[in-house]
Amino acid sequence: MKQKTATIYYADGHEDVVNLTARAQCKAEEHAQVNGWGSAEDCKIRFVYYYVYAAARTSGKTSLPYDAWIDSIIDVQVNVPEDNDAENPTV
């Protein structure tokens, strides 16, 4: 399985790429539950932003609290690698 990543586009023009780890996903799920967001399906946009934020925090790409971080970004893009092996099963 190939690693999912996310590209973070900041208002100041710089970009960061972070690995979307299991730890970051669990942190996002816990945050959603504690804050009454419901399931990830109920709050897809907020969940994705917090998931990417948690990945940025755990990788040392940001030390900002969530509210300051979300105000500093323009958008995020989740990058799912293509599984080229499925196209050529002999590889």
PDB file with one MODEL, atoms N, CA, C and O in Angstrom:
MODEL        1
ATOM      1  N   MET A   1       0.841  -1.176   0.000  1.00  0.00           N
ATOM      2  CA  MET A   1       0.000   0.000   0.000  1.00  0.00           C
ATOM      3  C   MET A   1       0.886   1.239   0.000  1.00  0.00           C
ATOM      4  O   MET A   1       1.872   1.320   0.733  1.00  0.00           O
ATOM      5  N   LYS A   2       0.522   2.180  -0.819  1.00  0.00           N
ATOM      6  CA  LYS A   2       1.293   3.415  -0.922  1.00  0.00           C
ATOM      7  C   LYS A   2       0.742   4.454   0.052  1.00  0.00           C
ATOM      8  O   LYS A   2      -0.448   4.458   0.367  1.00  0.00           O
ATOM      9  N   GLN A   3       1.616   5.327   0.519  1.00  0.00           N
ATOM     10  CA  GLN A   3       1.282   6.335   1.531  1.00  0.00           C
ATOM     11  C   GLN A   3       0.438   7.468   0.953  1.00  0.00           C
ATOM     12  O   GLN A   3       0.799   8.062  -0.062  1.00  0.00           O
ATOM     13  N   LYS A   4      -0.681   7.763   1.599  1.00  0.00           N
ATOM     14  CA  LYS A   4      -1.460   8.949   1.256  1.00  0.00           C
ATOM     15  C   LYS A   4      -0.748  10.161   1.841  1.00  0.00           C
ATOM     16  O   LYS A   4      -0.160  10.091   2.920  1.00  0.00           O
ATOM     17  N   THR A   5      -0.809  11.259   1.124  1.00  0.00           N
ATOM     18  CA  THR A   5      -0.239  12.513   1.605  1.00  0.00           C
ATOM     19  C   THR A   5      -1.275  13.621   1.423  1.00  0.00           C
ATOM     20  O   THR A   5      -2.330  13.425   0.820  1.00  0.00           O
ATOM     21  N   ALA A   6      -0.941  14.770   1.956  1.00  0.00           N
ATOM     22  CA  ALA A   6      -1.770  15.958   1.730  1.00  0.00           C
ATOM     23  C   ALA A   6      -0.844  17.134   1.478  1.00  0.00           C
ATOM     24  O   ALA A   6       0.203  17.267   2.112  1.00  0.00           O
ATOM     25  N   THR A   7      -1.239  17.974   0.557  1.00  0.00           N
ATOM     26  CA  THR A   7      -0.530  19.222   0.304  1.00  0.00           C
ATOM     27  C   THR A   7      -1.318  20.337   0.977  1.00  0.00           C
ATOM     28  O   THR A   7      -2.525  20.475   0.780  1.00  0.00           O
ATOM     29  N   ILE A   8      -0.611  21.126   1.773  1.00  0.00           N
ATOM     30  CA  ILE A   8      -1.223  22.249   2.482  1.00  0.00           C
ATOM     31  C   ILE A   8      -0.786  23.530   1.779  1.00  0.00           C
ATOM     32  O   ILE A   8       0.408  23.777   1.612  1.00  0.00           O
ATOM     33  N   TYR A   9      -1.750  24.336   1.372  1.00  0.00           N
ATOM     34  CA  TYR A   9      -1.484  25.606   0.703  1.00  0.00           C
ATOM     35  C   TYR A   9      -1.722  26.739   1.703  1.00  0.00           C
ATOM     36  O   TYR A   9      -2.847  26.954   2.152  1.00  0.00           O
ATOM     37  N   TYR A  10      -0.660  27.455   2.044  1.00  0.00           N
ATOM     38  CA  TYR A  10      -0.730  28.516   3.043  1.00  0.00           C
ATOM     39  C   TYR A  10      -0.987  29.874   2.397  1.00  0.00           C
ATOM     40  O   TYR A  10      -0.640  30.100   1.238  1.00  0.00           O
ATOM     41  N   ALA A  11      -1.595  30.766   3.159  1.00  0.00           N
ATOM     42  CA  ALA A  11      -1.904  32.118   2.680  1.00  0.00           C
ATOM     43  C   ALA A  11      -0.649  32.903   2.334  1.00  0.00           C
ATOM     44  O   ALA A  11      -0.693  33.798   1.490  1.00  0.00           O
ATOM     45  N   ASP A  12       0.473  32.580   2.978  1.00  0.00           N
ATOM     46  CA  ASP A  12       1.717  33.306   2.684  1.00  0.00           C
ATOM     47  C   ASP A  12       2.425  32.786   1.435  1.00  0.00           C
ATOM     48  O   ASP A  12       3.500  33.272   1.082  1.00  0.00           O
ATOM     49  N   GLY A  13       1.819  31.791   0.761  1.00  0.00           N
ATOM     50  CA  GLY A  13       2.363  31.290  -0.498  1.00  0.00           C
ATOM     51  C   GLY A  13       3.173  30.018  -0.405  1.00  0.00           C
ATOM     52  O   GLY A  13       3.454  29.403  -1.434  1.00  0.00           O
ATOM     53  N   HIS A  14       3.563  29.597   0.792  1.00  0.00           N
ATOM     54  CA  HIS A  14       4.340  28.362   0.859  1.00  0.00           C
ATOM     55  C   HIS A  14       3.412  27.151   0.949  1.00  0.00           C
ATOM     56  O   HIS A  14       2.230  27.270   1.272  1.00  0.00           O
ATOM     57  N   GLU A  15       3.974  26.002   0.659  1.00  0.00           N
ATOM     58  CA  GLU A  15       3.241  24.741   0.688  1.00  0.00           C
ATOM     59  C   GLU A  15       4.012  23.742   1.530  1.00  0.00           C
ATOM     60  O   GLU A  15       5.242  23.778   1.580  1.00  0.00           O
ATOM     61  N   ASP A  16       3.290  22.854   2.187  1.00  0.00           N
ATOM     62  CA  ASP A  16       3.881  21.719   2.891  1.00  0.00           C
ATOM     63  C   ASP A  16       3.196  20.461   2.405  1.00  0.00           C
ATOM     64  O   ASP A  16       2.015  20.483   2.057  1.00  0.00           O
ATOM     65  N   VAL A  17       3.937  19.359   2.382  1.00  0.00           N
ATOM     66  CA  VAL A  17       3.366  18.048   2.106  1.00  0.00           C
ATOM     67  C   VAL A  17       3.560  17.212   3.359  1.00  0.00           C
ATOM     68  O   VAL A  17       4.661  17.141   3.905  1.00  0.00           O
ATOM     69  N   VAL A  18       2.482  16.576   3.813  1.00  0.00           N
ATOM     70  CA  VAL A  18       2.539  15.744   5.010  1.00  0.00           C
ATOM     71  C   VAL A  18       2.012  14.353   4.693  1.00  0.00           C
ATOM     72  O   VAL A  18       1.149  14.187   3.831  1.00  0.00           O
ATOM     73  N   ASN A  19       2.539  13.358   5.396  1.00  0.00           N
ATOM     74  CA  ASN A  19       2.022  11.996   5.300  1.00  0.00           C
ATOM     75  C   ASN A  19       0.774  11.889   6.160  1.00  0.00           C
ATOM     76  O   ASN A  19       0.763  12.341   7.305  1.00  0.00           O
ATOM     77  N   LEU A  20      -0.272  11.295   5.614  1.00  0.00           N
ATOM     78  CA  LEU A  20      -1.502  11.088   6.370  1.00  0.00           C
ATOM     79  C   LEU A  20      -1.398   9.741   7.081  1.00  0.00           C
ATOM     80  O   LEU A  20      -1.691   8.690   6.512  1.00  0.00           O
ATOM     81  N   THR A  21      -0.976   9.804   8.324  1.00  0.00           N
ATOM     82  CA  THR A  21      -0.686   8.606   9.107  1.00  0.00           C
ATOM     83  C   THR A  21      -1.920   8.121   9.862  1.00  0.00           C
ATOM     84  O   THR A  21      -2.908   8.838  10.013  1.00  0.00           O
ATOM     85  N   ALA A  22      -1.826   6.885  10.325  1.00  0.00           N
ATOM     86  CA  ALA A  22      -2.892   6.329  11.161  1.00  0.00           C
ATOM     87  C   ALA A  22      -3.037   7.141  12.442  1.00  0.00           C
ATOM     88  O   ALA A  22      -4.154   7.372  12.906  1.00  0.00           O
ATOM     89  N   ARG A  23      -1.917   7.576  13.017  1.00  0.00           N
ATOM     90  CA  ARG A  23      -1.971   8.393  14.242  1.00  0.00           C
ATOM     91  C   ARG A  23      -2.764   9.676  13.994  1.00  0.00           C
ATOM     92  O   ARG A  23      -3.609  10.049  14.808  1.00  0.00           O
ATOM     93  N   ALA A  24      -2.498  10.348  12.881  1.00  0.00           N
ATOM     94  CA  ALA A  24      -3.210  11.591  12.568  1.00  0.00           C
ATOM     95  C   ALA A  24      -4.698  11.327  12.366  1.00  0.00           C
ATOM     96  O   ALA A  24      -5.535  12.126  12.787  1.00  0.00           O
ATOM     97  N   GLN A  25      -5.026  10.221  11.731  1.00  0.00           N
ATOM     98  CA  GLN A  25      -6.433   9.883  11.510  1.00  0.00           C
ATOM     99  C   GLN A  25      -7.139   9.628  12.839  1.00  0.00           C
ATOM    100  O   GLN A  25      -8.269  10.076  13.037  1.00  0.00           O
ATOM    101  N   CYS A  26      -6.482   8.914  13.745  1.00  0.00           N
ATOM    102  CA  CYS A  26      -7.067   8.651  15.063  1.00  0.00           C
ATOM    103  C   CYS A  26      -7.239   9.940  15.860  1.00  0.00           C
ATOM    104  O   CYS A  26      -8.249  10.121  16.539  1.00  0.00           O
ATOM    105  N   LYS A  27      -6.258  10.832  15.780  1.00  0.00           N
ATOM    106  CA  LYS A  27      -6.370  12.123  16.474  1.00  0.00           C
ATOM    107  C   LYS A  27      -7.567  12.913  15.932  1.00  0.00           C
ATOM    108  O   LYS A  27      -8.306  13.527  16.702  1.00  0.00           O
ATOM    109  N   ALA A  28      -7.755  12.897  14.627  1.00  0.00           N
ATOM    110  CA  ALA A  28      -8.874  13.619  14.023  1.00  0.00           C
ATOM    111  C   ALA A  28     -10.204  13.007  14.448  1.00  0.00           C
ATOM    112  O   ALA A  28     -11.153  13.731  14.748  1.00  0.00           O
ATOM    113  N   GLU A  29     -10.277  11.691  14.474  1.00  0.00           N
ATOM    114  CA  GLU A  29     -11.512  11.026  14.883  1.00  0.00           C
ATOM    115  C   GLU A  29     -11.839  11.345  16.343  1.00  0.00           C
ATOM    116  O   GLU A  29     -12.985  11.644  16.677  1.00  0.00           O
ATOM    117  N   GLU A  30     -10.831  11.279  17.203  1.00  0.00           N
ATOM    118  CA  GLU A  30     -11.041  11.589  18.617  1.00  0.00           C
ATOM    119  C   GLU A  30     -11.485  13.048  18.794  1.00  0.00           C
ATOM    120  O   GLU A  30     -12.406  13.329  19.561  1.00  0.00           O
ATOM    121  N   HIS A  31     -10.838  13.959  18.091  1.00  0.00           N
ATOM    122  CA  HIS A  31     -11.196  15.377  18.172  1.00  0.00           C
ATOM    123  C   HIS A  31     -12.650  15.586  17.733  1.00  0.00           C
ATOM    124  O   HIS A  31     -13.385  16.350  18.358  1.00  0.00           O
ATOM    125  N   ALA A  32     -13.053  14.917  16.678  1.00  0.00           N
ATOM    126  CA  ALA A  32     -14.428  15.040  16.187  1.00  0.00           C
ATOM    127  C   ALA A  32     -15.425  14.539  17.230  1.00  0.00           C
ATOM    128  O   ALA A  32     -16.462  15.165  17.449  1.00  0.00           O
ATOM    129  N   GLN A  33     -15.117  13.420  17.869  1.00  0.00           N
ATOM    130  CA  GLN A  33     -16.023  12.867  18.875  1.00  0.00           C
ATOM    131  C   GLN A  33     -16.102  13.762  20.104  1.00  0.00           C
ATOM    132  O   GLN A  33     -17.192  14.039  20.604  1.00  0.00           O
ATOM    133  N   VAL A  34     -14.949  14.214  20.593  1.00  0.00           N
ATOM    134  CA  VAL A  34     -14.897  15.058  21.791  1.00  0.00           C
ATOM    135  C   VAL A  34     -15.636  16.376  21.568  1.00  0.00           C
ATOM    136  O   VAL A  34     -16.248  16.913  22.492  1.00  0.00           O
ATOM    137  N   ASN A  35     -15.578  16.892  20.351  1.00  0.00           N
ATOM    138  CA  ASN A  35     -16.187  18.186  20.047  1.00  0.00           C
ATOM    139  C   ASN A  35     -17.593  18.090  19.459  1.00  0.00           C
ATOM    140  O   ASN A  35     -18.155  19.089  19.011  1.00  0.00           O
ATOM    141  N   GLY A  36     -18.156  16.882  19.465  1.00  0.00           N
ATOM    142  CA  GLY A  36     -19.537  16.707  19.037  1.00  0.00           C
ATOM    143  C   GLY A  36     -19.785  16.886  17.557  1.00  0.00           C
ATOM    144  O   GLY A  36     -20.887  17.250  17.146  1.00  0.00           O
ATOM    145  N   TRP A  37     -18.756  16.628  16.747  1.00  0.00           N
ATOM    146  CA  TRP A  37     -18.919  16.768  15.304  1.00  0.00           C
ATOM    147  C   TRP A  37     -19.700  15.610  14.695  1.00  0.00           C
ATOM    148  O   TRP A  37     -20.181  15.722  13.568  1.00  0.00           O
ATOM    149  N   GLY A  38     -19.833  14.523  15.403  1.00  0.00           N
ATOM    150  CA  GLY A  38     -20.420  13.319  14.838  1.00  0.00           C
ATOM    151  C   GLY A  38     -19.327  12.492  14.182  1.00  0.00           C
ATOM    152  O   GLY A  38     -18.142  12.675  14.461  1.00  0.00           O
ATOM    153  N   SER A  39     -19.730  11.592  13.317  1.00  0.00           N
ATOM    154  CA  SER A  39     -18.758  10.728  12.637  1.00  0.00           C
ATOM    155  C   SER A  39     -18.041  11.494  11.533  1.00  0.00           C
ATOM    156  O   SER A  39     -18.440  12.598  11.162  1.00  0.00           O
ATOM    157  N   ALA A  40     -16.983  10.892  11.019  1.00  0.00           N
ATOM    158  CA  ALA A  40     -16.250  11.503   9.905  1.00  0.00           C
ATOM    159  C   ALA A  40     -17.173  11.720   8.706  1.00  0.00           C
ATOM    160  O   ALA A  40     -16.991  12.674   7.950  1.00  0.00           O
ATOM    161  N   GLU A  41     -18.150  10.852   8.531  1.00  0.00           N
ATOM    162  CA  GLU A  41     -19.107  10.994   7.433  1.00  0.00           C
ATOM    163  C   GLU A  41     -20.023  12.204   7.634  1.00  0.00           C
ATOM    164  O   GLU A  41     -20.495  12.803   6.668  1.00  0.00           O
ATOM    165  N   ASP A  42     -20.267  12.556   8.898  1.00  0.00           N
ATOM    166  CA  ASP A  42     -21.152  13.682   9.204  1.00  0.00           C
ATOM    167  C   ASP A  42     -20.474  15.038   9.058  1.00  0.00           C
ATOM    168  O   ASP A  42     -21.146  16.063   8.936  1.00  0.00           O
ATOM    169  N   CYS A  43     -19.150  15.044   9.070  1.00  0.00           N
ATOM    170  CA  CYS A  43     -18.415  16.322   9.041  1.00  0.00           C
ATOM    171  C   CYS A  43     -17.175  16.184   8.159  1.00  0.00           C
ATOM    172  O   CYS A  43     -16.056  16.446   8.601  1.00  0.00           O
ATOM    173  N   LYS A  44     -17.381  15.778   6.933  1.00  0.00           N
ATOM    174  CA  LYS A  44     -16.271  15.448   6.032  1.00  0.00           C
ATOM    175  C   LYS A  44     -15.253  16.574   5.884  1.00  0.00           C
ATOM    176  O   LYS A  44     -14.050  16.318   5.940  1.00  0.00           O
ATOM    177  N   ILE A  45     -15.693  17.783   5.700  1.00  0.00           N
ATOM    178  CA  ILE A  45     -14.762  18.890   5.467  1.00  0.00           C
ATOM    179  C   ILE A  45     -13.949  19.171   6.716  1.00  0.00           C
ATOM    180  O   ILE A  45     -12.721  19.237   6.661  1.00  0.00           O
ATOM    181  N   ARG A  46     -14.636  19.339   7.855  1.00  0.00           N
ATOM    182  CA  ARG A  46     -13.909  19.596   9.104  1.00  0.00           C
ATOM    183  C   ARG A  46     -12.978  18.447   9.440  1.00  0.00           C
ATOM    184  O   ARG A  46     -11.863  18.667   9.912  1.00  0.00           O
ATOM    185  N   PHE A  47     -13.430  17.209   9.197  1.00  0.00           N
ATOM    186  CA  PHE A  47     -12.599  16.053   9.505  1.00  0.00           C
ATOM    187  C   PHE A  47     -11.317  16.071   8.677  1.00  0.00           C
ATOM    188  O   PHE A  47     -10.232  15.849   9.214  1.00  0.00           O
ATOM    189  N   VAL A  48     -11.430  16.330   7.388  1.00  0.00           N
ATOM    190  CA  VAL A  48     -10.243  16.348   6.527  1.00  0.00           C
ATOM    191  C   VAL A  48      -9.270  17.436   6.970  1.00  0.00           C
ATOM    192  O   VAL A  48      -8.066  17.196   7.059  1.00  0.00           O
ATOM    193  N   TYR A  49      -9.788  18.629   7.246  1.00  0.00           N
ATOM    194  CA  TYR A  49      -8.897  19.701   7.696  1.00  0.00           C
ATOM    195  C   TYR A  49      -8.204  19.331   9.001  1.00  0.00           C
ATOM    196  O   TYR A  49      -7.007  19.576   9.150  1.00  0.00           O
ATOM    197  N   TYR A  50      -8.933  18.746   9.947  1.00  0.00           N
ATOM    198  CA  TYR A  50      -8.293  18.393  11.217  1.00  0.00           C
ATOM    199  C   TYR A  50      -7.328  17.224  11.033  1.00  0.00           C
ATOM    200  O   TYR A  50      -6.287  17.178  11.690  1.00  0.00           O
ATOM    201  N   TYR A  51      -7.649  16.297  10.167  1.00  0.00           N
ATOM    202  CA  TYR A  51      -6.770  15.162   9.849  1.00  0.00           C
ATOM    203  C   TYR A  51      -5.435  15.686   9.307  1.00  0.00           C
ATOM    204  O   TYR A  51      -4.368  15.251   9.742  1.00  0.00           O
ATOM    205  N   VAL A  52      -5.502  16.608   8.371  1.00  0.00           N
ATOM    206  CA  VAL A  52      -4.282  17.183   7.797  1.00  0.00           C
ATOM    207  C   VAL A  52      -3.533  17.999   8.854  1.00  0.00           C
ATOM    208  O   VAL A  52      -2.305  17.946   8.922  1.00  0.00           O
ATOM    209  N   TYR A  53      -4.263  18.748   9.671  1.00  0.00           N
ATOM    210  CA  TYR A  53      -3.639  19.507  10.759  1.00  0.00           C
ATOM    211  C   TYR A  53      -2.908  18.569  11.718  1.00  0.00           C
ATOM    212  O   TYR A  53      -1.767  18.834  12.096  1.00  0.00           O
ATOM    213  N   ALA A  54      -3.554  17.483  12.111  1.00  0.00           N
ATOM    214  CA  ALA A  54      -2.923  16.527  13.027  1.00  0.00           C
ATOM    215  C   ALA A  54      -1.661  15.944  12.406  1.00  0.00           C
ATOM    216  O   ALA A  54      -0.666  15.737  13.101  1.00  0.00           O
ATOM    217  N   ALA A  55      -1.695  15.678  11.106  1.00  0.00           N
ATOM    218  CA  ALA A  55      -0.501  15.172  10.414  1.00  0.00           C
ATOM    219  C   ALA A  55       0.605  16.228  10.422  1.00  0.00           C
ATOM    220  O   ALA A  55       1.776  15.903  10.617  1.00  0.00           O
ATOM    221  N   ALA A  56       0.234  17.479  10.211  1.00  0.00           N
ATOM    222  CA  ALA A  56       1.226  18.563  10.226  1.00  0.00           C
ATOM    223  C   ALA A  56       1.812  18.742  11.625  1.00  0.00           C
ATOM    224  O   ALA A  56       3.012  18.976  11.769  1.00  0.00           O
ATOM    225  N   ARG A  57       0.980  18.633  12.645  1.00  0.00           N
ATOM    226  CA  ARG A  57       1.457  18.772  14.028  1.00  0.00           C
ATOM    227  C   ARG A  57       2.410  17.636  14.396  1.00  0.00           C
ATOM    228  O   ARG A  57       3.496  17.877  14.923  1.00  0.00           O
ATOM    229  N   THR A  58       2.002  16.402  14.118  1.00  0.00           N
ATOM    230  CA  THR A  58       2.828  15.263  14.530  1.00  0.00           C
ATOM    231  C   THR A  58       4.127  15.174  13.738  1.00  0.00           C
ATOM    232  O   THR A  58       5.095  14.577  14.208  1.00  0.00           O
ATOM    233  N   SER A  59       4.160  15.756  12.551  1.00  0.00           N
ATOM    234  CA  SER A  59       5.389  15.730  11.750  1.00  0.00           C
ATOM    235  C   SER A  59       6.269  16.956  11.993  1.00  0.00           C
ATOM    236  O   SER A  59       7.349  17.069  11.412  1.00  0.00           O
ATOM    237  N   GLY A  60       5.817  17.866  12.842  1.00  0.00           N
ATOM    238  CA  GLY A  60       6.610  19.054  13.149  1.00  0.00           C
ATOM    239  C   GLY A  60       6.505  20.169  12.124  1.00  0.00           C
ATOM    240  O   GLY A  60       7.292  21.115  12.159  1.00  0.00           O
ATOM    241  N   LYS A  61       5.537  20.075  11.203  1.00  0.00           N
ATOM    242  CA  LYS A  61       5.376  21.114  10.174  1.00  0.00           C
ATOM    243  C   LYS A  61       4.687  22.364  10.709  1.00  0.00           C
ATOM    244  O   LYS A  61       4.782  23.434  10.107  1.00  0.00           O
ATOM    245  N   THR A  62       3.988  22.231  11.845  1.00  0.00           N
ATOM    246  CA  THR A  62       3.379  23.396  12.484  1.00  0.00           C
ATOM    247  C   THR A  62       3.359  23.190  13.988  1.00  0.00           C
ATOM    248  O   THR A  62       3.293  22.064  14.481  1.00  0.00           O
ATOM    249  N   SER A  63       3.418  24.294  14.697  1.00  0.00           N
ATOM    250  CA  SER A  63       3.250  24.268  16.151  1.00  0.00           C
ATOM    251  C   SER A  63       2.060  25.141  16.551  1.00  0.00           C
ATOM    252  O   SER A  63       1.786  25.330  17.736  1.00  0.00           O
ATOM    253  N   LEU A  64       1.363  25.666  15.550  1.00  0.00           N
ATOM    254  CA  LEU A  64       0.214  26.534  15.810  1.00  0.00           C
ATOM    255  C   LEU A  64      -0.949  25.739  16.397  1.00  0.00           C
ATOM    256  O   LEU A  64      -1.119  24.563  16.076  1.00  0.00           O
ATOM    257  N   PRO A  65      -1.750  26.370  17.255  1.00  0.00           N
ATOM    258  CA  PRO A  65      -3.013  25.748  17.648  1.00  0.00           C
ATOM    259  C   PRO A  65      -3.919  25.666  16.413  1.00  0.00           C
ATOM    260  O   PRO A  65      -3.727  26.409  15.451  1.00  0.00           O
ATOM    261  N   TYR A  66      -4.907  24.762  16.442  1.00  0.00           N
ATOM    262  CA  TYR A  66      -5.736  24.511  15.273  1.00  0.00           C
ATOM    263  C   TYR A  66      -6.368  25.781  14.701  1.00  0.00           C
ATOM    264  O   TYR A  66      -6.294  26.013  13.495  1.00  0.00           O
ATOM    265  N   ASP A  67      -6.987  26.605  15.550  1.00  0.00           N
ATOM    266  CA  ASP A  67      -7.669  27.797  15.030  1.00  0.00           C
ATOM    267  C   ASP A  67      -6.713  28.742  14.311  1.00  0.00           C
ATOM    268  O   ASP A  67      -7.070  29.317  13.283  1.00  0.00           O
ATOM    269  N   ALA A  68      -5.516  28.907  14.833  1.00  0.00           N
ATOM    270  CA  ALA A  68      -4.522  29.766  14.168  1.00  0.00           C
ATOM    271  C   ALA A  68      -4.052  29.126  12.869  1.00  0.00           C
ATOM    272  O   ALA A  68      -3.849  29.818  11.872  1.00  0.00           O
ATOM    273  N   TRP A  69      -3.878  27.804  12.877  1.00  0.00           N
ATOM    274  CA  TRP A  69      -3.431  27.090  11.674  1.00  0.00           C
ATOM    275  C   TRP A  69      -4.478  27.202  10.567  1.00  0.00           C
ATOM    276  O   TRP A  69      -4.144  27.526   9.427  1.00  0.00           O
ATOM    277  N   ILE A  70      -5.748  26.935  10.899  1.00  0.00           N
ATOM    278  CA  ILE A  70      -6.793  26.957   9.870  1.00  0.00           C
ATOM    279  C   ILE A  70      -6.931  28.357   9.280  1.00  0.00           C
ATOM    280  O   ILE A  70      -7.270  28.505   8.106  1.00  0.00           O
ATOM    281  N   ASP A  71      -6.672  29.381  10.084  1.00  0.00           N
ATOM    282  CA  ASP A  71      -6.710  30.757   9.571  1.00  0.00           C
ATOM    283  C   ASP A  71      -5.508  31.079   8.688  1.00  0.00           C
ATOM    284  O   ASP A  71      -5.540  32.049   7.930  1.00  0.00           O
ATOM    285  N   SER A  72      -4.447  30.275   8.779  1.00  0.00           N
ATOM    286  CA  SER A  72      -3.224  30.549   8.016  1.00  0.00           C
ATOM    287  C   SER A  72      -3.174  29.831   6.674  1.00  0.00           C
ATOM    288  O   SER A  72      -2.254  30.051   5.886  1.00  0.00           O
ATOM    289  N   ILE A  73      -4.165  28.966   6.408  1.00  0.00           N
ATOM    290  CA  ILE A  73      -4.134  28.197   5.163  1.00  0.00           C
ATOM    291  C   ILE A  73      -5.210  28.675   4.192  1.00  0.00           C
ATOM    292  O   ILE A  73      -6.192  29.315   4.569  1.00  0.00           O
ATOM    293  N   ILE A  74      -4.977  28.332   2.913  1.00  0.00           N
ATOM    294  CA  ILE A  74      -5.975  28.592   1.880  1.00  0.00           C
ATOM    295  C   ILE A  74      -6.797  27.336   1.646  1.00  0.00           C
ATOM    296  O   ILE A  74      -8.023  27.391   1.548  1.00  0.00           O
ATOM    297  N   ASP A  75      -6.105  26.200   1.556  1.00  0.00           N
ATOM    298  CA  ASP A  75      -6.784  24.935   1.269  1.00  0.00           C
ATOM    299  C   ASP A  75      -5.821  23.786   1.516  1.00  0.00           C
ATOM    300  O   ASP A  75      -4.627  23.989   1.738  1.00  0.00           O
ATOM    301  N   VAL A  76      -6.365  22.577   1.474  1.00  0.00           N
ATOM    302  CA  VAL A  76      -5.556  21.363   1.499  1.00  0.00           C
ATOM    303  C   VAL A  76      -6.011  20.467   0.358  1.00  0.00           C
ATOM    304  O   VAL A  76      -7.159  20.528  -0.084  1.00  0.00           O
ATOM    305  N   GLN A  77      -5.101  19.644  -0.105  1.00  0.00           N
ATOM    306  CA  GLN A  77      -5.423  18.678  -1.157  1.00  0.00           C
ATOM    307  C   GLN A  77      -4.919  17.323  -0.708  1.00  0.00           C
ATOM    308  O   GLN A  77      -3.729  17.157  -0.442  1.00  0.00           O
ATOM    309  N   VAL A  78      -5.820  16.347  -0.620  1.00  0.00           N
ATOM    310  CA  VAL A  78      -5.422  14.989  -0.269  1.00  0.00           C
ATOM    311  C   VAL A  78      -4.939  14.306  -1.540  1.00  0.00           C
ATOM    312  O   VAL A  78      -5.620  14.316  -2.565  1.00  0.00           O
ATOM    313  N   ASN A  79      -3.759  13.717  -1.456  1.00  0.00           N
ATOM    314  CA  ASN A  79      -3.129  13.059  -2.605  1.00  0.00           C
ATOM    315  C   ASN A  79      -3.150  11.553  -2.379  1.00  0.00           C
ATOM    316  O   ASN A  79      -2.481  11.042  -1.481  1.00  0.00           O
ATOM    317  N   VAL A  80      -3.914  10.854  -3.190  1.00  0.00           N
ATOM    318  CA  VAL A  80      -3.999   9.403  -3.091  1.00  0.00           C
ATOM    319  C   VAL A  80      -3.187   8.819  -4.237  1.00  0.00           C
ATOM    320  O   VAL A  80      -3.510   9.041  -5.404  1.00  0.00           O
ATOM    321  N   PRO A  81      -2.127   8.070  -3.910  1.00  0.00           N
ATOM    322  CA  PRO A  81      -1.286   7.525  -4.983  1.00  0.00           C
ATOM    323  C   PRO A  81      -2.045   6.504  -5.818  1.00  0.00           C
ATOM    324  O   PRO A  81      -2.894   5.765  -5.320  1.00  0.00           O
ATOM    325  N   GLU A  82      -1.716   6.487  -7.088  1.00  0.00           N
ATOM    326  CA  GLU A  82      -2.320   5.504  -7.979  1.00  0.00           C
ATOM    327  C   GLU A  82      -1.708   4.149  -7.718  1.00  0.00           C
ATOM    328  O   GLU A  82      -0.513   4.032  -7.448  1.00  0.00           O
ATOM    329  N   ASP A  83      -2.536   3.126  -7.801  1.00  0.00           N
ATOM    330  CA  ASP A  83      -2.056   1.759  -7.629  1.00  0.00           C
ATOM    331  C   ASP A  83      -1.857   1.166  -9.018  1.00  0.00           C
ATOM    332  O   ASP A  83      -2.748   0.508  -9.555  1.00  0.00           O
ATOM    333  N   ASN A  84      -0.691   1.403  -9.590  1.00  0.00           N
ATOM    334  CA  ASN A  84      -0.405   0.945 -10.950  1.00  0.00           C
ATOM    335  C   ASN A  84      -0.311  -0.564 -11.056  1.00  0.00           C
ATOM    336  O   ASN A  84      -0.455  -1.117 -12.146  1.00  0.00           O
ATOM    337  N   ASP A  85      -0.070  -1.243  -9.938  1.00  0.00           N
ATOM    338  CA  ASP A  85       0.014  -2.702  -9.971  1.00  0.00           C
ATOM    339  C   ASP A  85      -1.326  -3.329 -10.348  1.00  0.00           C
ATOM    340  O   ASP A  85      -1.352  -4.420 -10.918  1.00  0.00           O
ATOM    341  N   ALA A  86      -2.433  -2.666 -10.043  1.00  0.00           N
ATOM    342  CA  ALA A  86      -3.748  -3.199 -10.373  1.00  0.00           C
ATOM    343  C   ALA A  86      -3.962  -3.223 -11.882  1.00  0.00           C
ATOM    344  O   ALA A  86      -4.701  -4.064 -12.394  1.00  0.00           O
ATOM    345  N   GLU A  87      -3.315  -2.300 -12.597  1.00  0.00           N
ATOM    346  CA  GLU A  87      -3.451  -2.261 -14.047  1.00  0.00           C
ATOM    347  C   GLU A  87      -2.644  -3.367 -14.714  1.00  0.00           C
ATOM    348  O   GLU A  87      -3.012  -3.847 -15.785  1.00  0.00           O
ATOM    349  N   ASN A  88      -1.548  -3.770 -14.086  1.00  0.00           N
ATOM    350  CA  ASN A  88      -0.683  -4.793 -14.645  1.00  0.00           C
ATOM    351  C   ASN A  88      -0.430  -5.858 -13.579  1.00  0.00           C
ATOM    352  O   ASN A  88       0.553  -5.770 -12.843  1.00  0.00           O
ATOM    353  N   PRO A  89      -1.298  -6.856 -13.489  1.00  0.00           N
ATOM    354  CA  PRO A  89      -1.189  -7.843 -12.417  1.00  0.00           C
ATOM    355  C   PRO A  89       0.069  -8.709 -12.475  1.00  0.00           C
ATOM    356  O   PRO A  89       0.338  -9.463 -11.540  1.00  0.00           O
ATOM    357  N   THR A  90       0.838  -8.615 -13.551  1.00  0.00           N
ATOM    358  CA  THR A  90       2.056  -9.432 -13.635  1.00  0.00           C
ATOM    359  C   THR A  90       3.247  -8.760 -12.982  1.00  0.00           C
ATOM    360  O   THR A  90       4.301  -9.380 -12.839  1.00  0.00           O
ATOM    361  N   VAL A  91       3.102  -7.506 -12.584  1.00  0.00           N
ATOM    362  CA  VAL A  91       4.219  -6.773 -11.973  1.00  0.00           C
ATOM    363  C   VAL A  91       4.408  -7.218 -10.549  1.00  0.00           C
ATOM    364  O   VAL A  91       5.298  -6.722  -9.859  1.00  0.00           O
TER     365      VAL A  91
ENDMDL
END
